[in-house]
């Protein structure tokens, strides 16, 4: 899966989570609206106002009717007819506002009595129009007024019942409102909790997705960086595992291909060095022997000038032969073909043998050469000749880069299961830029001091063949310290694995 697809999926997950939160929040908000709409309305107030208004209207109509019959005024009659019509309409409208059976019974009775009242008023008017004022007054007083009073009483009772219904409705509405508010508050609380929780989960999901991809990418890049560093140091042997099919995986494949090609180039170069060195050894030996015979006058007497030329020839062939031998030795070590004889030997004996061999050179250069050997060092298991060669190379380098009047100290310490050999000089030191590559072949910290640039590479290979390691600390102008750490007991052969990797 490509990196772009991985990032797209990770961020798409976050977007989907956020979209889900938004949809859920909208649904919960809709629930809040529904809950608000479901609150019961408060009813009965309109019916109470209508009943009270009707009572006043009936009372006023009774007064107007009494005056219209007493004074026989047409305006009073017209006002009475208008009031009567309005009361009838209000009674009809009130019928749609009441709910209880008791209210309906009172309203029905009041309506019936009001109709009787209208009939009595109509008869009284007829009598008054016919000139029988006494009968009209009697009709109004005996029949109409009591009926109107009953209508007013019924409307008063209806108002009382309506007030009771209103109070009950208000109590129920208040209770329902409190319950609805409680539910709305609970719903609001759940909504906030859910939204906050979902937001936290979305953030965590985003962080987890991003962290997962970042960790995988950075882990692969770190592994590739370490492999690159190991390849630069010549310690990369196993190909990188390719566990992804994205750009990082393709980069790892390309790196493995490059590393394999570099190993092939190194193998060809090693083979070339070994072949050329092997072919040069025989003619160089022959030339060196011929020069020796000439110097010994085996071919007849020679002049002083010829003798100087032969000396130059001998030094050149000796130097070339030493270079050839070192190249062949290093090739044999890297190929695992150099025999390492592992047997117990005395550390002190090996160190003193190397120092005794170099002491004349130190005295010739005017350099103090000292040895400090820990009595507890004792012995170790390894190839004595190779350890002597290691000490010879390190101490010889120290002498070569230490000016007259300087000092070279070889110290041996017992560190438990290991032996530590330190070669310390007061020479010119090694530039800081050269320290990381000083053990590579054909590398020299200072040119013009002799040497082939292979000595430290041979030291490193021989020490590692014994399962140890070598380090260097140096400060330019103040000297250097090479430290070799070797296991006291025998370790598994390591050159075979080197040969397999090569």
Steps between C-alpha positions, in 0.01 A plus 500: 500500500639839402580760762251739342223239537598438864483869586172534308341212691621632835359847445182361339440308822524823698263677259247214523512509879443876503215465248343234721526734799331780303214270386447367849501853644238613248281202587527578872419867438191386308401299806526815710261680262253210504508495877423872509211457259359212706441719807121512568329838445310665785121503418185642677595867524298591190195309627521683835512835325202404283292381795573820695424714194170314440392554859548875465331498160192316633479737797520799267240350266259455789533866591455616141192282455342637820557857382373431150168366642464784753577784260391331175804656328591351156874559564489284811324229301772510229776489761329206669478307173871563428606390850281189478655401169852551632426294813368215286818504289720507811310203648559308181870588494540409868370154421826434308721620787378285788601140556343352815150351520401729790593803293302373205195433723503852645553651156212301356271608782609863471438488124155349551410758769626782281274379220207499748604850605493614136154347453367670814647836393343459156152433651538798735586723203198376313276579795660844535448569135130400536460758780482254787788647702402331826498151346830575327658615825360198684630262229843658517518494881351153556638303207795685337693638799517169698616319186768766440613466860530123453709561185729728702526239778582229245765721341644572847515127565656446157762761582579323828531162324709656227728654762540158661578345163742782428675451834525126440625553145758749621619256767527223241673735257743612771579139588533404135717805436728413793524141376565616145767740619663219697498276193632781284777568750591131509497487123715813481745353751519172307548694178790701638661194656465304179632787285798556729571125518473467124730798448757348734472168318537677166813679620640176640419320175675774305803487728506119493475485122762768449728346764465153346595621154774727634652225715499252211652753261761628745585144611560399139703816435701447821575142399603619155717772657671246726556269206648788300735581786599133533559481125724807518696335783523171313295315762179445298456137400133399531248655256220711641168324554236642264167476684307775318406566140504879517771749408703403809493136391616594152778708654607201713506280189714755318732522800538119512578498130758776546657322799520173307665680211751668734582161654562367151726796425687446829540131423635579153733761645620255768557236237687749283725605791572137591569400140729793425681465834551128446637559151735772630640301789716259295672760278554729800662217695721428200594866462577531871720191489680629188568830673641314801730297277623812326561673836704194613721528186378161384504629138832674537624817660277812485577868532380727779243658271367159399481404866281803576269415210472140620410626854222714354383200298498281812299751704244535220454127456480451878228763526304355205533149639374615842198663331429184300523284812266729694242502219512121480473469877202735518331317212555170678351640824192636325454176310533294818803321357759627749561227757444602864660252742320526833700384800586645841797735508652755737391857436814642657725286280322606179507871591868496598591316181343776291655779709848344488475487123415872479724632776807555273285714269371701797855561626613602152221763483559620856154393623438353847325162467346368824294191590255458789356151542243416767624188687141374501486499120634144489417316182228483233388264226583613147764520230816635667669597173196701387478685834872580471430633150220722638734649762777544244271690264355729767832570670681545166238757396541679833879520449462622145270791597678600823784754470839463674479556873145362510368197683311182407346293777352149462271406791330164561210476746294213634123579479343176613410286200692730267852628439544867412812618312551875466765663280539867599729749329582870523517540122332729252155348546226426247269762348142465625369457144723192452401315818183333358693354200844442650455120501405480132755366253732745326400775746777708653451788743828665385673449168877504465559288812544169320273201533247348262173594667422134569646454848198618699263310271698183572495579875123541497445177305735295723342637820148427373614152394572440870156633599632833627480863393734796461433870572695821455502831682716781372552873522696664225835627626478311832510132409283194458381199699412172326318252726465130413256290703531123467300220664707286733336175387453364148201633303319350198673550169382823336698497180284225352191720522695782337593273214135392462381862488770589250 
